[in-house]
Each structure stands twice: as C-alpha cells, then as structure tokens.
Amino acid sequence: MKGTNYDATGRRKNSIANVRLTPGSGTFEVNKKDVLDYFRRETLKMVVEQPLEATESLGKYDIKASVKGGGLSGQAGALLLGISRALIKADENLRPILRKNGFLTRDPRMVERKKYGQPGARKRFQFSKR
C-alpha cells in the first residue's frame, strides 16, 4: 500500500486544484508550501481540512496539491473537492460520509459576465429622467 498515489482534481470559480494523496504521516503541502503558510486565514485552513476530519483520516495521508487560478477562497473550495475525490479513490467506503456533508458537489456558481453599455454585470449607470 505504501507508495500508492491517489490523484484527483477539484474546481471552484476559476480555481483548479490537483491533489495527490499518499498514505503517510499527515504532511500537507500546497504549491510547495505548508498549508498554514499558503492559506493564512484559519477559516480557509478549516475548509480544506473538513473532508479529512469528517472521514477521520487527518494523520493518515500525505497531501501534495498544486492550485492555480482565482483567489484564495476559490482555491480552498477547489482543494476541498479535490481532497474529497482523492479520498474516495483511496477508500470507496468513505463516499456516503463525504456525500452527506456535501463535499462531492461541484459548486456551479461562477461570476456573471459584464454586459455592454453598463458598468458591471448588474450595476447600471444612474438614471436621469430629464
């Protein structure tokens, strides 16, 4: 079992996370940095670790992830989905737990495009009656 890799991809907004799960001691690297150094906000670190906590596999796997695109919040969401998918490849019995917590659903919300003749997607220029 040692040396077995489980690869998965997660996406959210404009972020893409490629995750590699390896049975090990529990090291967690994101873009060759420690997870705490990369996601400086405690809430983002919690978001990323949710699937591991739910499946009680926090110290069981070494995680190496590369994340690109979007902002930190979107990257954390992409990483959550990637880790969840990789955990399922490692152990299919974890699927009901992850599904129940909503970690396997790809968040479809994207930024609405800007429309022509106005300053943003929904914002309008000030209306003048006369």
Contacts in CASP RR format, 6 or more apart in sequence:
PFRMAT RR
TARGET T0000
AUTHOR 0000-0000-0000
METHOD contacts of the structure
MODEL  1
MKGTNYDATGRRKNSIANVRLTPGSGTFEVNKKDVLDYFRRETLKMVVEQ
PLEATESLGKYDIKASVKGGGLSGQAGALLLGISRALIKADENLRPILRK
NGFLTRDPRMVERKKYGQPGARKRFQFSKR
1 23 0 8 1.000
2 23 0 8 1.000
2 24 0 8 1.000
3 22 0 8 1.000
3 23 0 8 1.000
4 22 0 8 1.000
4 23 0 8 1.000
5 20 0 8 1.000
5 21 0 8 1.000
5 22 0 8 1.000
6 20 0 8 1.000
6 21 0 8 1.000
6 22 0 8 1.000
6 86 0 8 1.000
6 87 0 8 1.000
6 89 0 8 1.000
6 90 0 8 1.000
7 18 0 8 1.000
7 19 0 8 1.000
7 20 0 8 1.000
7 21 0 8 1.000
7 86 0 8 1.000
7 89 0 8 1.000
8 18 0 8 1.000
8 19 0 8 1.000
8 21 0 8 1.000
8 82 0 8 1.000
8 83 0 8 1.000
8 84 0 8 1.000
8 85 0 8 1.000
8 86 0 8 1.000
8 88 0 8 1.000
8 89 0 8 1.000
9 16 0 8 1.000
9 17 0 8 1.000
9 18 0 8 1.000
9 19 0 8 1.000
9 82 0 8 1.000
9 85 0 8 1.000
10 16 0 8 1.000
10 17 0 8 1.000
10 18 0 8 1.000
10 19 0 8 1.000
10 77 0 8 1.000
10 78 0 8 1.000
10 79 0 8 1.000
10 81 0 8 1.000
10 82 0 8 1.000
10 85 0 8 1.000
10 106 0 8 1.000
11 17 0 8 1.000
11 78 0 8 1.000
11 81 0 8 1.000
11 106 0 8 1.000
12 74 0 8 1.000
12 75 0 8 1.000
12 77 0 8 1.000
12 78 0 8 1.000
12 80 0 8 1.000
12 81 0 8 1.000
12 106 0 8 1.000
12 107 0 8 1.000
13 70 0 8 1.000
13 71 0 8 1.000
13 73 0 8 1.000
13 74 0 8 1.000
13 78 0 8 1.000
13 107 0 8 1.000
13 109 0 8 1.000
13 110 0 8 1.000
13 111 0 8 1.000
14 69 0 8 1.000
14 70 0 8 1.000
14 71 0 8 1.000
14 74 0 8 1.000
14 110 0 8 1.000
14 111 0 8 1.000
15 67 0 8 1.000
15 68 0 8 1.000
15 69 0 8 1.000
15 70 0 8 1.000
15 71 0 8 1.000
15 74 0 8 1.000
15 75 0 8 1.000
15 77 0 8 1.000
15 78 0 8 1.000
16 67 0 8 1.000
16 68 0 8 1.000
16 69 0 8 1.000
16 78 0 8 1.000
17 65 0 8 1.000
17 66 0 8 1.000
17 67 0 8 1.000
17 75 0 8 1.000
17 77 0 8 1.000
17 78 0 8 1.000
17 79 0 8 1.000
17 81 0 8 1.000
17 82 0 8 1.000
18 65 0 8 1.000
18 66 0 8 1.000
18 67 0 8 1.000
19 63 0 8 1.000
19 64 0 8 1.000
19 65 0 8 1.000
19 79 0 8 1.000
19 82 0 8 1.000
19 83 0 8 1.000
19 85 0 8 1.000
19 86 0 8 1.000
20 63 0 8 1.000
20 64 0 8 1.000
20 65 0 8 1.000
20 86 0 8 1.000
21 61 0 8 1.000
21 62 0 8 1.000
21 63 0 8 1.000
21 83 0 8 1.000
21 86 0 8 1.000
21 87 0 8 1.000
21 89 0 8 1.000
21 90 0 8 1.000
22 61 0 8 1.000
22 62 0 8 1.000
22 63 0 8 1.000
22 64 0 8 1.000
23 60 0 8 1.000
23 61 0 8 1.000
23 62 0 8 1.000
23 90 0 8 1.000
24 59 0 8 1.000
24 60 0 8 1.000
24 61 0 8 1.000
24 62 0 8 1.000
25 59 0 8 1.000
25 62 0 8 1.000
26 58 0 8 1.000
26 59 0 8 1.000
26 60 0 8 1.000
26 61 0 8 1.000
26 62 0 8 1.000
26 63 0 8 1.000
27 62 0 8 1.000
27 63 0 8 1.000
28 34 0 8 1.000
28 35 0 8 1.000
28 62 0 8 1.000
28 63 0 8 1.000
29 35 0 8 1.000
29 63 0 8 1.000
29 64 0 8 1.000
29 65 0 8 1.000
30 38 0 8 1.000
30 39 0 8 1.000
30 48 0 8 1.000
30 65 0 8 1.000
30 66 0 8 1.000
30 67 0 8 1.000
30 79 0 8 1.000
31 38 0 8 1.000
31 65 0 8 1.000
31 66 0 8 1.000
31 67 0 8 1.000
35 45 0 8 1.000
35 48 0 8 1.000
36 45 0 8 1.000
39 45 0 8 1.000
39 48 0 8 1.000
39 72 0 8 1.000
39 75 0 8 1.000
39 76 0 8 1.000
41 72 0 8 1.000
44 72 0 8 1.000
44 73 0 8 1.000
44 76 0 8 1.000
47 76 0 8 1.000
47 77 0 8 1.000
47 80 0 8 1.000
48 76 0 8 1.000
48 77 0 8 1.000
48 79 0 8 1.000
48 80 0 8 1.000
48 83 0 8 1.000
49 58 0 8 1.000
50 80 0 8 1.000
50 101 0 8 1.000
50 103 0 8 1.000
51 80 0 8 1.000
51 83 0 8 1.000
51 84 0 8 1.000
51 87 0 8 1.000
51 98 0 8 1.000
51 101 0 8 1.000
51 103 0 8 1.000
52 58 0 8 1.000
52 59 0 8 1.000
52 61 0 8 1.000
52 83 0 8 1.000
52 87 0 8 1.000
54 97 0 8 1.000
54 98 0 8 1.000
54 101 0 8 1.000
54 103 0 8 1.000
55 87 0 8 1.000
55 91 0 8 1.000
55 94 0 8 1.000
55 97 0 8 1.000
55 98 0 8 1.000
57 87 0 8 1.000
57 94 0 8 1.000
61 87 0 8 1.000
61 90 0 8 1.000
63 83 0 8 1.000
65 79 0 8 1.000
65 82 0 8 1.000
65 83 0 8 1.000
67 75 0 8 1.000
67 78 0 8 1.000
67 79 0 8 1.000
69 75 0 8 1.000
77 107 0 8 1.000
80 103 0 8 1.000
81 103 0 8 1.000
81 104 0 8 1.000
81 106 0 8 1.000
84 98 0 8 1.000
84 103 0 8 1.000
84 104 0 8 1.000
85 104 0 8 1.000
87 94 0 8 1.000
87 98 0 8 1.000
88 94 0 8 1.000
88 95 0 8 1.000
88 98 0 8 1.000
88 104 0 8 1.000
95 104 0 8 1.000
98 104 0 8 1.000
111 121 0 8 1.000
112 121 0 8 1.000
112 122 0 8 1.000
113 121 0 8 1.000
114 120 0 8 1.000
114 121 0 8 1.000
115 121 0 8 1.000
117 125 0 8 1.000
118 124 0 8 1.000
118 125 0 8 1.000
119 125 0 8 1.000
END
